[in-house]
Amino acid sequence: EQHRKKLRKEALKAFIKNYMSCIVV
């Protein structure tokens, strides 16, 4: 359960990073 939550958090972080990049460009 804990590992799953961490994985989800990392995925969300990567998603936000890509999202921000799209907005900036």
N, C-alpha and C positions, 0 to 999 in steps of 0.2 A: 504493500500500500504506500509506504513512504517513498519507495523508489519510483513508483508510478507518478506520484505527485511531483517529484523532482524533475522527472522526464517531461512532464506536462509544462512545468514552469520554464524549462529550457526551450521547449518548442515555442512557447508563447513569446519568450524573449527574442528568439530568432525571427518570429513572425513580425513582431513590432519593428524590429530592426529593418527588415525588408520593406515594411509598410512606410516607415519614415523615409527610407531611401527613395521610394517612388514619389513621395510628396515633394521632397527636396529637388529632385531632378525635374 
